[in-house]
């Protein structure tokens, strides 16, 4: 994968995939959770499909 110099990359703690994120994003101590995994977590919390 070609990396952009002006972008910051983080690894999702759930799926392990690499995502580009805003440079000023403040991460919680538990680590970065990507939009895909956080969407699945919200759906599960509301009683939706996994």
Secondary structure, 3 states (H helix, E strand, C coil): CCCCCCCEEEECCCCCCEEEECCCCCCCCCCCCCHHHHHHHHHHHCCCCC
